[in-house]
Amino acid sequence: MNEHTPHAARTQAASHAASQAPNDLDAFWMPFTANRAFRARPRLIAGAEGMHYVTVDGRRILDGAAGLWCSNAGHGREPIVRAIQAQAAQLDFSPTFQYGHPAAFTLASRLAELAPGDLNHVFFANSGSEAADTALKIAIAYWQARGKATKTRLIGRERGYHGVGFGGISVGGISGNRKSFGTLLAGVDHLPHTYNRAEQAFTHGQPAWGAHLADELERLVALHDASTIAAVIVEPMAGSTGVLPPPQGYLERLRALCDRHDILLIFDEVITGFGRLGAPFAAERFGVTPDMLTFAKGVTSGTVPMGGVIARAGVFEAFMQGPPHMIELFHGYTYSAHPLACAAGLAALDLYRDEDLFARARKMEKAFGDAVQALKGLPGVLDIRNIGLAAGIDLAPAKDDAGKDAPGKRGLAAIESGFHDHDVLLRVGGDTIALSPPLIASEDDIAALVDRVAGVITATA
Ligand SMILES: Cc1ncc(COP(=O)(O)O)c(C=O)c1O
C-alpha cells in the first residue's frame, strides 16, 4: 500500500479493476509484443494506484518500470487526476496552429525554467518518437535558416533508441527496430555505442572506461566533413537498450567536439527527463548542456500522451528572422500542446516540486544501486548497471530445442514469471531486465522489487 492515494479511491479502483476482463483478445494488434504468446497467457492490467498495478483478477502487481519509464510520480495521483478532469470540463480541445490556450504557455515557461542554461523554447509533440523527429527536423531547418543548407547529415549512435518514426529509427541503433523497414533516411551515420563488458561489468554509476569513444566523431567529421553534418543525437543514458550510463567524461567530450565543428548536439531525454537520474534532466546531472533536448513520458507522469523539444535561445532565434506574417517552421501536430496534456503536465510538475521527487530519487540512488548490484551471482546474471533510479540486468539467454542460444526467450519468460508468479511488472528488452520504479518508491518497495526480481531470475535460469 502507498501513502499517496486515498483509501476510498484505492478500494474503488481495485474492485472496479476486477470486473474488466475483455471477451476477445483478437482485434488489438499489440505494439512491441509477442502477440501469440500474449494471447496464450494474457497479462491484463485494469487499475493502478501508487506503486502498484491491479490485474483484472484483482492481484496487486509491483510496478518495477514506472509503467514504461513514464509514471514517475506513481499511479492514480489525485492532483493530476483532478487537473485532467477539470481541464476536460473547461476546454477539451483548442487548436495551437495560429491560436493558443493559457496552459500551453504556462507549461512551456515551467519547462524552460526547469531546463538548464538557455534551453528556453518549447515545441510540443505527443510522444517521444515525435519529439525525436521534431528535433531532427529543427536541426536541419536551423542550418538552412542560417544559410548553411549543406549541413543536413544526422549522426546517431549504435544501440540508441529514439522512437519509431523514420527519423528516429534512422538515427537509432537497435537493429531489430531498423531491419524490416527498408532504406530509412539517407545521410545518416552512427557513433559506436559505449558498452564494453570486459571493461565495465558491474559498475555502479558512470563507468571509468569509454570517454575516448566520443572521439569517433572526429572520424565521422573527417569522412563526411563538418559542412555536411547538422546534428548529433544521443541519449545521455541509453535506456531502452538496457541502461548504459555514459562513461565518465564522454558527454563533455562530445559537447566539445560539436562546438569545435559547429554541429548541434541533441540529448534525447525521453527517459532521463523528470527525475529518473535524480535531477530534472540528465543535462543537469552530467553538467553538459545540449542545443536541444527532447522529452516525453514523465512530463505528464505518463497520464496523457505528450512529448516535445526544448531548444536553446540561439536555435529559436535563427527562425525568427523573416517577415513577421510568415510561419517560421512548417511543422506541428493537431495535438501539439493538447489542453489535457498541458493540464496533466502542470499538475505533474507541481507534484514533482512539492514532493521533491527528483532529489528523492538522487537520495535513493545508492540504496537502489546496492540492492540491485546484490543480484550479482544469481544464475546467468552477466552484468548489472545502475544510475539514478534505473538499472539494467543482462541475463544469459535460454537455449532452443537444438541447444542453441535463443535470444529473447528467457526475457519473455521473465516477463511471464514476473507477472503471473512474482507479482511484479518488468520491462525487458531481449534478455535484459530494465528496472525503473516510480520515484515515490520507498526503501521497502525497493527491497520488495529486488526480491521479486531475484525470484524471476532464479525461476528462469
Ligand atoms: C530515448 C527515447 N526516445 C524516444 C522514445 C520514444 O517514445 P514514444 O514511445 O513515446 O514514441 C523512447 C521510448 O522509450 C525513448 O526511450
The ligand as an SDF file (V2000), in Angstrom:
LIG
                    3D

 16 16  0  0  0  0  0  0  0  0999 V2000
   15.1200    7.8160  -25.5000 C   0  0  0  0  0  0  0  0  0  0  0  0
   13.7810    7.5800  -26.1190 C   0  0  0  0  0  0  0  0  0  0  0  0
   13.4040    8.3220  -27.1560 N   0  0  0  0  0  0  0  0  0  0  0  0
   12.2060    8.1660  -27.7420 C   0  0  0  0  0  0  0  0  0  0  0  0
   11.3340    7.2220  -27.2790 C   0  0  0  0  0  0  0  0  0  0  0  0
   10.0230    7.0250  -27.9660 C   0  0  0  0  0  0  0  0  0  0  0  0
    8.9740    7.4550  -27.1900 O   0  0  0  0  0  0  0  0  0  0  0  0
    7.4790    7.0710  -27.5840 P   0  0  0  0  0  0  0  0  0  0  0  0
    7.3370    5.6100  -27.3590 O   0  0  0  0  0  0  0  0  0  0  0  0
    6.6580    7.9300  -26.6570 O   0  0  0  0  0  0  0  0  0  0  0  0
    7.2790    7.4490  -29.0130 O   0  0  0  0  0  0  0  0  0  0  0  0
   11.6750    6.4260  -26.1820 C   0  0  0  0  0  0  0  0  0  0  0  0
   10.7440    5.4090  -25.6630 C   0  0  0  0  0  0  0  0  0  0  0  0
   11.0660    4.6180  -24.8100 O   0  0  0  0  0  0  0  0  0  0  0  0
   12.9360    6.6030  -25.6020 C   0  0  0  0  0  0  0  0  0  0  0  0
   13.3410    5.8460  -24.5800 O   0  0  0  0  0  0  0  0  0  0  0  0
  1  2  1  0
  2  3  1  0
  2 15  2  0
  3  4  2  0
  4  5  1  0
  5  6  1  0
  5 12  2  0
  6  7  1  0
  7  8  1  0
  8  9  2  0
  8 10  1  0
  8 11  1  0
 12 13  1  0
 12 15  1  0
 13 14  2  0
 15 16  1  0
M  END
$$$$
